[in-house]
Amino acid sequence: MKKLLLVLCAVSVASFPLGAAQQVSDAAHIDVYVTPYYTSKGPSVSVGRFSSGLASAKEDEFLVTITKMKKDWDQLTFPELYVAAIRLYDLGYRKEAVYWFYTAQYRGRQFGILLDQSKMGSTGSPGFELLPAQNAFFQLVGPYINGYAFGDTDGLVKVVERVQQESRKISDLQTTYPNVAFRSKSEWESANTDLADGMGKLISTLKEKKDDIKRQRIQQGIEEKFSKLTNKDLTTH
């Protein structure tokens, strides 16, 4: 079982320390704070153009925002995707939240790999602020969404395969993240291909260790905590 944990923690884009979900008190609500982008109290959102819609207490208004974001999918930043995943989850659209979360996770890793850290500046500079944010979002939000997602490994495999396929085409990061310095564009494609290929390790693990994952979730009380959660289908496609 320890070996399984090491494998899950090592897989490239979506490591999932199963025990982390034990720290979740309320599985139905993601209670996190990632400055300055998101805090669950309110909630308060500061990720740019979609912030007010993502924070809206009116579900219809929120869903309109989600529809707008889908239309600009290729240019969404990873903080926008992470916050949308959190809000989708809290409002009950949990299967959709898993897809947004894994896309956010991929783009966050992509950002970190391609960022020119020698030119990212200091406090207040976009690159400097975004780099630690991608890890913070993953570490804090992951126990909730993975706690739910790993309850259906077959469904999760489909999500990861979808994200892997969609992410092989890299967008113009310079447009997505203005005022951030990236490595030479000549390096982007090969680095992104390696990142996408790495997701195959997670896919293989989910398929081969499905029974072990289920058993471990039951033993740690994770299955009981998350299996009662409901899901609403998103009809804004």
Secondary structure, DSSP 8 states (H G I E B T S, - for coil): -HHHHHHHHHSSS----GGGGGG-S-TTS---EETTTEETTTTEE-SSTTHHHHH-S-HHHHHHHHHHHHHTGGG--HHHHHHHHHHHHHTT-HHHHHHHHHHHHHHHHHHHHHB-GGG--STT-HHHHHHHHHHHHHHHHHHHHHHHHTT-HHHHHHHHHHHHHHHTS---HHHHSTT--B--GGGHHHHHHHHHHHHHHHHHHHHHSHHHHHHHHHHTTHHHHHTT---------
